[in-house]
């Protein structure tokens, strides 16, 4: 049985729920996020200054301050083998850049799997740190984001150099 804990921290995008499984970050969820697990599955609530969370919080704060472009906190991504392969590719998308779903599928060696890639992308359990917001439609369109398209647009604008993060 896995031991779980969670903490809630403030961010420019509203409260973020951090979840750790056996002491390793396994979830980062926004409010009203699609595919957000039930609150009771997050385990005991602890202070963000406890357990595995202080370094996650430090890196998130540095990211939102525009001082960090690449996270290096350990993550435990729980999903199917295919989902984990998609999520591993997401971590290769450079800060401030975007890839299309088709490009992501091609990099996985599955050029006809863009829809499956999109579904796996949408179920990413560690948003922001595993940057699923950096994936866009083949035409450059803002398609699907579990945290909502407005948040996706704001994250991409922020990474493109817009340092003001309007409330939303």
N, C-alpha and C positions, 0 to 999 in steps of 0.2 A: 504494500500500500504506500502511495506517495504522500509525503507530508507537505501540506500547502499553507502558505501565509499570504496575506495581502496588505497593501497600504494604499492610501489615496493621497495624491499630491496635486497641487494647483499647477496650472500651466496657462499659457496664452490661449489655449484651445479648450479651456474648461478643465474640470477635474480629470485626472488620469488615474486609473486603478492599475497598480503594479501587482503582479502575482508571481510568487516563487514556488517552485516545486523542488523539494529536497534541497533548498538553499540556492537555487539557480533561477534567474528570471525566466518565466515561461509564459507570461502574459503582460500586455500593456494595452489597456482598453480605454477608449473614450466613452463619454456618456452617449447613450442612444446609438451605439455602434452596432452595425449589423453583425451577426454571428457572435455577439458578446455572450459568453456563458452566463448562467444564472449566478447571482451574487453568492448564494449558499455554496457554490462549488469552489469559491476562492480560498477557503480555509480561514483560519483565525486572522482577525484584523490586528495589525501591530502598527506601531509608529514608523514613519518613513525613516527614522534614524536608527531603526533596529534591523537585525538580521541582515539579509543580503541587499537591502535597499539603499543604504547611504551612497554607494558608488554609482548606482543607477541614477539617483536623484542628482548627484553632482554632475554627471555627464549630461543629463537632460537640461539642467540649468545652464551649463556651458553652451549647449546646442542652441537653446532659446536666446542666449545672449549673443549669438553669432560668433562664439569663440571655438566651437567644436564642429568639425565636419564629418568625422568618422567615429562611430561608437566602437568601444572594444570591451564592453561588459559581456561576460559569458551569458549565453542564452540557451535554453533547452526548448527546442521547437518540437512540440508534440503533434504529430500528424502522420499521414501516409508517407510512404517513400517518395511518391511523386510530389506531394505537397512540400516535403522537406527539400527536395531538389530545386523546386521553384523558389522557395524561401532563401536557399543558399545563393541562388543567382541574384535575387533582389539585393543581397548584401554586397554585390559587386557593382551595382549601379553607382557611379560617382556622385557625390554631393553636387547639387545644382544641375544635374543632367537628367534626362528622361529617356526611357526605352519604350518602344511599343510592345504590346502583348505578343505580336508576331516576332519581333526581334528577340524577345525573351524566350519564346518557344524555339526559335532557331538556335539560340545559344545553348539550349538544352539538348539539341540534336533531334528535336521533334517539331519541324517547321509547320506541320499541319495541326498542331495542338494549341493554337492560340486561345481557343475557348476554354479548354481545360486549364491552361495557364491562368486565364482570367478568374476562373472559379477558385483555384488554389490561392491566387493572389488575394482574393476577397476574404479568404479564411485565415490569413496571416494572423497569428495570435499575438505578435509583438510589434504593433504598429509604431511608426516613427523610427525606432531603432533598427528594425528590419523594414527598409523604406519602400513599402508597397505604394506609397503616394507618388513615386517616381515613374510609375507605369501609366502610359496613356494610349489612346486609340491610334490606329495606323495613320489617321489623318491629322493627328495632333490634338484630337478632341479629348476633353476631360470626361472620361467614361468611368463609371463605377468607382466608388471608394467606400469602404465599410464605415468610415467616420463621416461620410457626407461629402458631396462635391465641393461645397464652400470651404471646408477644412482642407481638402486636397489642393484647391486653388491657392489658398493662403499659405500652405506649406511650400508649394512650388515657388510662389512669389517671394517668400522669405528666403528660400535657398538661392534665388536668382539675384538677391541683393537688396530686396525691400525689407528693411530692418523694422519697420513699424508693423506690429502684429495687431490689427484691429480686433476688438472683442467680437465674439460671434458664437 
